[in-house]
Amino acid sequence: MTAMEHVQTRDKPANPCQTIRHRMSLKPSITMNHRLDHIREKELISNNMLTEQSNWRLRNNSSCTALETRQHIERRKKKRKKRDIWCYNKA
């Protein structure tokens, strides 16, 4: 048995089912969702639903206005407050 053959047999899991599961377990949802997002963006651009500019704005939330950000933070604070009260009443 040559060294090359040895390497090949060592890397191969026993049955094909395992290889698929192994491949999926490596990097499951993150890459998949990322890829889907890109595909969706491309579709929207090709259908002229999105311009390149709005596409950029979707990806970088930094371009949303300061007021929007402030409102978002306020909303989060309110939610947190409600949850804290609820947790306190439960305890």
N, C-alpha and C positions, 0 to 999 in steps of 0.2 A: 504493500500500500504506500503510494507516494505521499509526500507531505501535503500536496495540494488536495488530494482526495480526502485526507484526514480532516483538513479544514472544512471542506464542503459538508462532510457528514456531521461534523460537530455543530455547524451553524444551523442545520436543518432540524426543526422540530419534527416529532414523530408523524403526525398526520396533518393534512391540509387544513382541517378545521382549526387546529392549533395555530397554524401560521397566520390565518386570518385574524383570529382573536389576538394573537401577539402583535400583529401589525396595527390593529385597532387600539390596543392598549397603550401603544407608544405615545400618541398625541391625539386623543380623540376629538373632543368637541371644539377646542379653541381654534385649531386650524380649519376645521370644517365650517364653523360659523363665520370665521374671517373670510374664507373663500366665498361663501354664500353672499356675504355683504358686498364683496367686490362684484360678484356676478349681478346682484340686484342693482348696484350703482351703474354698472355698464348698461344694463337694460334700460334704466330710467334715462340715461344720457342719450342712448340711441333712439328712444321714443320722444326725445326732446322734452321730457317732463322735468329734467334737471339740466341746468347749465353747468359748466365746469365750476363756475364761481360758487353756486349754491352747494355743489358737491363738496367743495373745499370747506364751506362753512359747516356742513354736516360733520365733517371729520374733525375739524378744530373748533371745539366749542368756545374757544377763546374769543371768537368774534361776536358772541352774543353780548348785548349791551350790559352796562353795569347795573342798570335798573332791573333787568331780567334776572341777573345773578343775585341781586339783593332780594328780590321777591322769592327766588328759589330757596335762598338761605332761610328767610323768614318762615316759609312754608315748612321747611325741615324742622326748624325750631319748634313750631307749633305741634307738629307730629310727635316730636320727641317728648314734649311736655305732656301731651295727652297720654302717651305710652307710660311715662313715669308715674303719672297719677293712677293709671289703671293698674300698674304693677304694685303700687303702694297699697291700693285698695284690696288687691288680691292677697297680699301678704299678711 
